[in-house]
Amino acid sequence: MKILIIEDEKELAQDIKSYLSNESYLCEQASTFQEATEKIHAYSYDCILLDLMLPGGDGLKILENLKSANKQEGIIIISAKNALEDKVNGLQMGADDYLAKPFHHSELAARVYSVIRRKQFDNANVIEQNELQVNLLSRDVRIKGQLVTLTKKEFGLLLLFLGNKNRVISKGALAEHLSGDLADMFDNHDFVYAHVKNLKKKLFEAGCSNYLQTIYGTGYKWEA
């Protein structure tokens, strides 16, 4: 799962990034209005943490741009501006949640989890497809009741596929999901193939049906 932290307080942004990275999220940062605008137009995220007061512009304008572009990211406003008007405006414009500074790491992580679960998995804590069961809270994957051990990247890929059932996901989108904006630096996407291959192998050997299909020349699709 990939998070964009839009926050101009660098120490706070790094603190959030460190904590959420330990919770197995891939985190990117933007500290100005311009940088944030460029990132949201160039990449996709599972959740965006949005400060309202940014150098160069208003965070609510970024929210407006996201909604105008019909982007589907979950959005949590994090701001020291604790006025009721700001909270109401943000939620009315389409933000999914609002968290006033200062806040505890555990509360932020819970809000992020809740937004992603609500938007991608219909509020479920456990995702099931026939013999496959994924527990989002414990991050367990079981096939016919037997635990399957996945790496963080493999687990993230599995959630990406399950959250986009029956949709073709390009190799470029997978590379971005695995490596964030660093994906632009790679000459090819061989590392995507390696991670997908390992995921398919582990699921198949555990007795899972072949839901993950290769769409040659394009990418991959998880068939529901």
C-alpha positions in Angstrom: 0.0 0.0 0.0 1.4 3.4 -1.0 1.0 6.6 1.0 1.7 10.2 -0.1 2.5 12.5 2.8 1.9 16.2 1.9 3.4 18.1 4.8 5.8 21.0 4.9 7.1 20.4 8.4 10.0 18.1 7.4 10.6 16.7 10.8 6.9 15.7 11.2 6.8 14.3 7.7 9.8 12.2 8.2 8.4 11.0 11.6 5.2 10.0 9.9 7.1 8.3 7.1 9.3 6.3 9.5 6.3 5.1 11.5 4.1 4.1 8.5 7.0 2.5 6.8 7.4 0.2 9.8 3.7 -0.6 9.4 4.6 -1.9 5.9 3.4 1.1 3.9 5.5 2.5 1.0 5.7 6.2 1.8 6.5 9.3 -0.4 6.7 12.9 0.6 5.8 16.3 -0.8 6.6 19.5 1.1 5.2 22.2 -1.2 2.0 22.8 -3.2 3.9 22.5 -6.5 5.6 19.3 -5.5 2.4 17.8 -4.3 0.5 18.8 -7.5 3.2 17.2 -9.6 3.1 13.9 -7.7 -0.7 13.5 -7.6 -0.8 14.0 -11.4 2.1 11.7 -12.1 1.4 8.8 -9.7 -1.4 7.0 -7.9 -1.7 6.3 -4.2 -3.8 4.3 -1.8 -4.0 7.1 0.7 -2.9 10.8 0.8 -2.2 12.6 4.0 -2.9 16.3 3.2 -1.8 19.3 5.2 -3.9 22.4 4.5 -1.2 25.0 4.9 1.5 24.6 2.3 4.2 26.8 0.8 2.9 28.0 -2.5 -0.8 27.2 -2.2 -3.8 25.9 -0.2 -4.1 22.2 0.5 -7.9 22.4 -0.2 -7.0 23.3 -3.8 -5.1 20.0 -4.0 -8.2 18.2 -2.7 -10.3 20.0 -5.3 -7.9 19.0 -8.1 -8.0 15.4 -7.0 -11.7 15.3 -7.1 -11.9 17.1 -10.4 -9.6 14.5 -11.9 -11.8 11.8 -10.4 -8.8 10.3 -8.6 -9.8 7.5 -6.2 -7.2 7.9 -3.4 -8.3 8.0 0.2 -7.7 11.4 1.6 -7.0 12.3 5.2 -6.6 16.0 6.1 -3.9 16.5 8.8 -3.7 20.1 9.9 -3.0 22.3 12.8 -5.9 24.4 11.6 -8.5 23.0 14.0 -11.4 25.3 13.0 -14.7 23.6 12.4 -15.0 25.4 9.1 -11.8 23.9 7.7 -13.0 20.4 8.8 -16.4 20.8 7.3 -15.1 22.3 4.0 -12.6 19.5 3.6 -15.1 16.7 4.2 -17.7 18.4 2.0 -15.1 18.6 -0.8 -14.5 14.9 -0.6 -11.9 14.2 2.1 -12.4 10.8 3.8 -11.3 11.9 7.3 -9.7 14.8 9.3 -7.1 14.5 12.0 -5.9 17.6 13.9 -2.3 18.0 15.0 -0.9 16.9 17.3 -1.9 13.2 17.0 -0.6 9.8 18.1 1.1 7.6 15.5 -1.3 4.7 16.4 -4.3 6.9 15.7 -3.0 8.0 12.3 -2.2 4.4 11.4 -5.7 3.4 12.4 -7.3 6.1 10.3 -5.1 5.2 7.3 -6.1 1.5 7.6 -9.8 2.4 8.0 -9.8 4.6 4.9 -8.1 2.1 2.7 -10.3 -0.7 4.0 -13.4 1.3 3.4 -12.5 2.4 -0.1 -11.0 -0.8 -1.5 -12.4 -3.7 0.5 -15.9 -2.6 1.5 -15.0 -2.2 5.2 -14.0 -5.8 5.5 -11.1 -6.9 7.8 -10.9 -10.3 6.1 -10.9 -10.7 2.3 -12.0 -14.1 1.1 -12.1 -15.7 -2.3 -12.9 -19.4 -2.3 -9.9 -21.1 -0.7 -7.9 -17.8 -0.2 -8.3 -15.8 3.0 -6.4 -12.5 3.7 -6.6 -10.9 7.2 -5.9 -7.2 6.8 -5.3 -6.7 10.5 -2.9 -9.5 11.2 -1.6 -9.5 7.6 -2.0 -13.2 7.4 -2.6 -15.1 4.2 -4.1 -18.5 4.3 -4.9 -21.1 1.6 -7.4 -23.7 2.7 -6.6 -22.7 6.3 -2.9 -23.1 6.0 -0.6 -20.0 6.5 1.4 -18.8 3.5 4.4 -16.7 4.3 4.8 -13.6 2.0 7.3 -10.8 1.9 6.1 -7.3 2.5 6.2 -6.5 -1.3 4.4 -9.8 -2.1 1.7 -9.0 0.4 1.4 -5.5 -1.0 1.0 -6.9 -4.5 -1.6 -9.3 -3.4 -3.7 -6.5 -1.8 -3.3 -4.4 -5.0 -4.6 -7.2 -7.1 -7.5 -8.0 -4.7 -8.4 -4.4 -4.6 -8.6 -4.2 -8.4 -10.2 -7.5 -9.3 -10.9 -8.1 -13.0 -8.9 -5.0 -13.9 -5.7 -5.2 -16.0 -2.8 -3.6 -14.0 0.1 -2.5 -16.2 3.7 -3.4 -15.4 4.4 0.3 -15.1 1.7 0.7 -12.4 3.1 -2.3 -10.6 6.6 -0.9 -10.7 5.3 2.4 -9.3 3.4 0.5 -6.5 6.5 -1.5 -5.6 9.1 1.4 -5.8 7.1 4.6 -5.8 8.6 7.5 -7.8 11.9 5.6 -7.9 10.3 3.4 -10.6 11.1 6.1 -13.2 14.8 5.4 -12.7 14.7 1.8 -13.8 15.5 0.8 -17.4 13.1 -2.1 -17.4 10.5 -3.8 -15.2 12.2 -7.1 -14.7 11.9 -6.7 -10.9 8.1 -6.6 -11.3 8.1 -9.9 -13.1 10.3 -11.4 -10.3 8.0 -10.3 -7.5 4.8 -11.4 -9.4 6.4 -14.7 -10.2 7.3 -15.4 -6.6 3.8 -14.5 -5.4 2.2 -16.8 -8.0 4.5 -19.6 -7.1 3.9 -19.3 -3.3 0.1 -19.2 -3.8 0.0 -22.1 -6.3 2.3 -24.3 -4.2 -0.1 -23.7 -1.3 -3.0 -24.9 -3.3 -4.5 -21.6 -4.6 -6.2 -21.5 -7.9 -4.5 -19.5 -10.7 -6.5 -16.3 -10.2 -3.5 -14.1 -11.2 -3.4 -14.0 -15.0 -0.6 -12.6 -17.3 -2.0 -10.3 -19.9 0.9 -10.5 -22.4 2.4 -7.2 -23.5 0.3 -5.3 -21.0 0.4 -6.5 -17.4 -1.6 -8.7 -15.0 -5.2 -9.3 -13.9 -6.7 -10.9 -10.8 -9.8 -12.8 -11.9 -12.6 -12.9 -9.3 
